[in-house]
């Protein structure tokens, strides 16, 4: 019996443990921290052995294969010891893919991957037997155990792609690549880019890579990564003999000598970035032979995802917008670009080596006041201090919202778009977004 060690007892780790147990592996789960009660109960109920609060290295090094949770860096001592011992370290996405023959759609990118994955799922779900997983919802491993989907849409982070070996989506999407998580990649942008391009490293000529042809990082490196898949570019600025582009007020898809167009009026989501997300999702649907009318209806009905430019409430003719999922500068760029009213901007959290220069134009044009919400706001205060009449700092969401309320007048907007990670004051970006919405509702 093969021995499988799961490192980290979160969503992906516990899902892996359950799937591995069902496939006849001897499973042991090890977490350096304290395991959440909900996950601990699952392990106990399924009689899976586990440890918390540290690692039993002797037992760990007896494993045949190790599945590492994406949140654990490869630089921690236990992972270094496992690698030194010559034991394979893989991701849950890799492990789960061994046990399915379903058609896989893999979506990655610095921004837009959650919206693109959710929209792609919505376009496919009306016609195909399909699951949505990866970095969203239940883990891929858990879904394989519970359901028998013939298609999966997987939102995949760079951390999940770091530890793949043979994983191969039939359709891969790279929405964009901008600096993010550089603290995990030795502050080397090229290492982060390589992690994103890993999504297509095992693809063959019968597979597809859909990518943003307006993104200079992607286009300048297409030749570098020996891509065998059929490439399908999408663009707001260019047209292609094979690809996806704008034709007046429509998205036009021209693939394999077949043309379809989708009026932009079908799209409920706002902003140029969401036109691109729709281009990618619609292309996937077209490749998987979803009818044009079905695609159009799904686009018209799709409301967007929680914590991504989510309209919360309108109070005294002031819009409150939750964009807590904007954990990097590029995501906040799209949010500020889409604002068309004077804006009070709530920003801050854990800085991941951010450079804020690309936001200066929008801050000067659109932002009337800045509220810095974080433990350490010094960099933000210094960077934006001279750009608005008002810049204040706080460590409480409720206070941030009350300050914003006082600073606004009829016709303004309040935008939570932090451009930073959330872990200084919140459990995660969802917790941050929920606290924002609760504070707004309590006004």
Buried (B, 14 or more C-beta within 10 A) or exposed (E): EEBBBBBBBBBBBBBBBBBBBBBEBBBBBBBBEEBBEEBBEBBEEEEBEBBBEEBEBEBBBBBEBBBBBBEBEBEBEBBEBBEEEEBBBBBBBBBBBEBBEBBBBBBBBBBBBBBBBBBBBBBBBBBBEBBBBBBBBBBBBBBBBEBEBEBBBBBBBBBBBBBBBEBBBBBBBBBBBBBBBBEBBEEEBEBBBBBBBBBBBBBEEEBBBBBBBBBEBBBEBBEEBEBBBBBBBBBBEEEBEEBBBBEEEBBBBBBEEEEBBBEBEBBEBEBEBBBBBBBBBBBBBBBBEBEBEBBBBBBEEBEBBBBBBBEBBEBEEBBBBBBBBBBBBBBBBBBBBBBEBBBBBBBBBBBBBBEBEEBEEBBEEBBBBBBBBBEBBEBBBEBBEEEBEEBBBBBEBBBBBBBBBEBBEEEBBBBBBBBBBBBBBBEBBBBBBBBBBEBBEEB
